[in-house]
Amino acid sequence: MAGNRPIPKQLWKAAALSGMASYLDAGLIVSISVNLAIYRDSYDMGVWMAGAISAIVTGCIAVGSLVGGRLADLFGRRRVYNWDIFCFALGAIVITLAPDDLTLLVGVLVAGLAAGADLPTSLAVVSDAAPSWARGRLVAFTQVMWMLGIAVAIFLGFVLSTTGMTGARLITGQLAVAALVTWAMRSRLKLSGEYEDDEPAGTEEERARAASRSGTCGRGPPCCRWPRHSSSTSPGASAPTPSASSARICSSPSATPRRAWPPASTWPSSRSVYC
């Protein structure tokens, strides 16, 4: 069965690198929440600034997720896939080294937008690379990385709870390091097109229905090609028969011609017509 096949290591690597988008998103949200009390004391934040930073994290991730797919269409999926994780690393470094609350806010904006944009792009990359029989397992694995990001941030927050600002910097610093390592590995990731599906997607009936709507036999060329018929053919001449290519096209199992062959007297005389 297809579900029992072993998935190639290269695809697992692609899924892990794509899942880092979920890991970093979850880690960023939880890290800011864990560190917020420390930020308030260290930067002498007001209530409004603390609330703004907490809200901006999730808001920027949402905005980034909305525009990430469009950016991938405009500039190329692999390019956005590589560079949005680098932008996240820059934002995480700014958060880690921020000397005041305004610098922290800038870092949260950059990291949040980059993390959000990376989500749809990374899922699209792993979905395109995986064959149909492995796609569900690989995409589900990327969501496991989300839970891992939450667990790591909470664990570090507990272990470093008595270290103050040093612990807060370590919690966000590990996100910057993870992002830089992911960026370096993504830049070297090679995804070949050798992992193909065994058969086209959909049932035979679905493929035939799609072929009838598009006017093709499901393999590209239009089905039921009418052959040329010269206007000089005498009325008593035998009607021409479909060409070999036309017969082959129209005999396809998935072909659903829109209409049957008309009488020879109605065939066009100057050009071929496609049903």
Secondary structure, DSSP 8 states (H G I E B T S, - for coil): -GGGS---HHHHHHHHHHHHHHHHHHHHHHHHHHHHHHHHHHHT--HHHHHHHHHHHHHHHHHHHHHHHHHHHHH-HHHHHHHHHHHHHHHHHHHHH-SSHHHHHHHHHHHHHHHHHHHHHHHHHHHHHS-HHHHHHHHHHHHHHHHHHHHHHHHHHHHTTTSTHHHHHHHHHHHHHHHHHHHHHHHT----S----SS-SS-HHHHHHHHHHHTB-SSSSBSSB-----TTS-TTS------HHHHHHHT-TT---SS----GGGS-SSS--B-
